[in-house]
Amino acid sequence: MSGPAWFEGFEQSNYVLPGGELCARTGGARDKPPLVLLHGFPQSHVMWHRVAQQLREHFFLVLPDLRGYGDSPKLQGAADHANYSKRVMAEDIAQLMTVLGHPQFHLCGHDRGARVAHRLAVDHPNRVQRLALIDIAPTLDMYDGHWGRESVPAAGESNPYFMFSRYYYHWFFLIQPAPLPELMIGGDARRYLHTCLGGWGAAGMQHIEPQALAEYERCFCRAEAIHAACEDYRASAGIDLAHDRDSRSRGHKICCDTLVLWGTNGLIGKLFDPLALWQAQCARAVTGQAMPAGHFIPEELPGETAQALLAFFGATR
């Protein structure tokens, strides 16, 4: 691998916040605009390594481990799963950026991190300058079966709900009451992790760096981490939907320009019209494009991802 060694020049620290603690790695150009990169399930901040290498000269990069993931604390879930709501997880990031001395920042999220980023942009409109969302449609629309288009290409399956439940089965598996999914995943956590990383439109795991895979295995294959991931999804199927419905009823939208990227080989591109769905949730300009990848776009196409983010966020420098 060419370029700097594994996160050379970056610093990893645990930050004490008003709402708890968070682990984050920071680096890049400290005199440049701050850009927060949020990871998804079942990963950690290290998924951004190759993208970060290409952005480090242009931004001050902040790469947190979301609550419950990586080296951030893994709390026991509350009865209503509120401590893993995207609102609370977004507040973690807002507090982290306050501690780091950045009242405003650019924000990009992939997968679960994109759902946290969406909530952060809605709840803290004065803090997020520009927003990028990678390979998601709005959570509420996905659960409600709003595809964003009049006709859905079924790809050999006649029922789009069947297609959704088949490819996103984990949405319905992980939300089952504890400890059923925790016990089932814990029976062979490494194999479950590898199945996720090599699926969802990705052609195996060749896109994952060995160091990153070792970190995913270290962080995910523990009982408390599996529970935290399940709590993340339980919150999305409950309290997060209540928050989203309330925001929509009040007319609260994303107030910054937004970039949407999705993979042509993943479910989002096949089943949904992500651009149309996000345009409906944003009060400013929404642009985007399909990428020739599966779900794990930043790792499958790190160069193209970095170029797209630099073109979008760099336009305001």
N, C-alpha and C positions, 0 to 999 in steps of 0.2 A: 504494500500500500504506500503510495507516495504522499507527500505532505507531512504535516507535523505528527508526532507520535500521539498515542491515545490521550486526547484532551490536554496536550502540552500547552502550558500557559493559562490554563483554567484552574480555578480554585473551587473546591467542594467544601461546603460548610453546613452546619445545622443552625438555623435561625430561630430565635425565640420570638414569637409573635403574640399579640394580645389574645388570639384565639387558640394558641398552642405552639407547636413547633413544625418546621418544614425544612427538608433538606433541599439544597439547590447548588448547582454548579454555575459559576459566573466566569466570564472572560470576554476577550475581544477588545475592541477599541473603546476605552472608557470615556473618550471625548466625543463619541458618536451617539446617535439616538439609541435609547434602550429598546430592545426587542425581546419579548418573552416567548419562549417556545414550550408548548405543553404537549406531553406525550399521551398515549392512549393505553388501552388494555391489550394484552397483559404485560405491558412493558414498563420502562422507566425513562428518565431523561436521556439515557445513553443512545436511544434511537436516533437522536439528532446529531450524532458525532460527525458524520460525513457532511451533512448540511452546514453544521456549525463551522467546520473548517473553511468553507467557502464564503461564509458571511462574517467571519471574525474581524476582518479589516474594515467592515462597513458599519458595524453596530456594536453596542455593548450588549452582550448576550446573557440572558438569564434563563437557565434551564432547571426548573424545579422538578422534584418528584412529587406528584400529587399526593394528597392525603390518602394513606392506605397503600401506597405503591413505593417501589424502590427502597430508599433508606429513610423515608418519612414515616412518622408514627402510624401504627396500625391499631386503631381504636376499636373496642367492642362496639358493635352497632347499637344505636338506640332503638327503642320499641317502634318508633315511627320512621326510623332510618334517617332522621333529619341531620345527624352529624355527618352523613355522607351525601347530603343534597348538593346539587351543583351550586346552589346559592352559598352554602358554607364553604365549599371548595374554592369558589370564585373569591370569596372574602379572604381566604388564605393567601391567594395570589396578590390581591390588592394590598393586604397588610405587608406582605413580603416586599413589594415594590416601594411602599412607604418607608420601611426599615432601610432599604437600599438607597433611599433619597431620590426617588423618581416619581413625582406626582402624576406624570403622564408617560405613556409608553405605547409602543406598537405591540400587537398580540397575535400569535398564531397558534392554533391547536389542531392536533390530529386525533380522530376517533373520540374517546372520552374527553381528552383534553380540549377538543373543539367544542364539546357540549359545555364544559366549564367556561371556555372562552366566550361562548354565546351568552351565558348567564352573566358573566362579568361585564360584558359590553352593555347589556340591558340595565343591570343594577348600578353600574358606575360609568355612565355615559361621558362624564367629564374627564375620565382618566384614560380611556382607550382612544388613541389617535387614529389608528387604522387596524383592521381586523382581517385575518385570513383563517378560513375554515377548510380543513382537508378531509374529504371523503365522508361527509355526513350530510343527512337531511335533518330538518328540525325534528327533535324527539317526538313532539306531540303529533306532527303530521305522520311520522312513521308508525306510531302506535295506532293512530286513527285511520290508517290506510288512505291518506291523501297523497296520491302519487305525483301530483303537479302536472299531469298531462292527461289528455282525454283518453288515449288508448295506451295500453301497456304492452310492450313486446314481451311475450311470455317465454321466449327461448325454450319452446317445447313443452311448457307447462301452461295449462289453460286457465289456472286460477292464480292471480297475482298474490293473494293472501297465502296460498300454498308455497309460492316461490319465496316470499318474505320469511315465512316460518321455517322453511327448509334451510335457507342460508343463514338466517339470524336466529337459529334455534337457541343459541346461548342466551339471548334476551329473555327467553321464557324458562330456561333451565336454571339460570343463576338467581332468578327472583323467587324460587321456591323457598318455603320457610326453612330457616336454619334448624338443624345442621345437615339436611339432606344433601344439597349440592356440595357443601364443604367436604363431607365424608366421601362422596363419590369421586370428586376431583383428587382428594388426598390419597385415594387408593393408588394412583400413579400420576402424581402431579406433573412430573417431567414429561410424560407422554402427552398429557392433556395440553400442556404449554406448547409443545412442539406441533401438535395438531392445529392449534390456533394460529401459530406463527406461519405455518406452511399452507394455510387455507385462505378462505375469503378472497379468492381470485389470484393469490400468489402461487407461483409454480414452484413449490418447495421452499426451502429455507436458504437457498444460495445467496439471497440478497442480504442476509444478516451477518454482520461481522462476528468473528469468533469471540472477541472480547465482549461484544454486546450480548451474545447468546449466553455466555457464562454469567453475566450480570442478571439477565432475565431469570435464569435458573436459580441463582443464589437468592434473589429477592422474592420470586413468586412461589417457590416450592416449600412454603412454610405454612402451617395451619393458620396463623394470624393474617398472613397476606391473602390467602385464599378467602378467608372470611371477609376481609376488607373489600376485595374485589366483588364478592357477592353483594355486600352492602351497597356498593356503588350502583349496581344494577337494580337492586331493590328500591333504592331511592328514586331512580329514573322512572320506574314503573308506578310510583306512588306520589310522593311529595313533590318531585320535580314536575310532574304533569300538572299538579295543582298550581304550582308557581307559574308554569307556562300559560295555563288557561287564564289565570288572574292577570298576567301581563298583557295578554291579547285583549282581554275584556276592557282593560284600561287604555289600550292603544299604545302601550310602551313598545318601542321598536329599537333596533340597533341604530345609533345616531352617527356612525362613522362610515366612511367608504369601506367596502368589504370585498375581499377576493375569495372565490370558491373554487377549489380544485377537487376533482374526483377521478377515480380510475375506471377505464373502459372495461376492465375485466372483473370488476367488483359489482356487488348488488346495487349500490347507489346509482351508478351509471346505467345499469340495465333496467331498473325498476322505477326510479324516480327521475324527475326533472329538477335537480338540485338548484339550478340557477333560478328557475321560476319560483320555487318554494322559498328561497332566501330573499329574493326580491320582494316578496310579500311581507317579510319580517324586518326589512331594513328601510329606513327613511332616507338613506343616501344611495349613492351609486353602488351597484353590485355588478362585478365583472367576474369572469371565470372561464375555465376550460377543462376539458377532459384530458387525462394523461394516460398514455399507453402502459398501464400498470394494473395491479390488483389493488387491494386495500392499503397495503403498507407502502404508500407512495414515497415518503421521504427516504426510505431505505432501498426501495426498488429503483428509484430514479433520483438519487441525491443531487446530481448536477442540475437536472431540469427543475427540480424543486427549488434549489437555491437560486437559480436564475429567475424563476417566477416570483419568489419572495423579494429578491433584490429589486426587480423591476417595479414591484408594487410598493413596497415600503421605502425604497430608495427615492421614489418620486417626490417625497416630502422633505428630503434632507436639505 
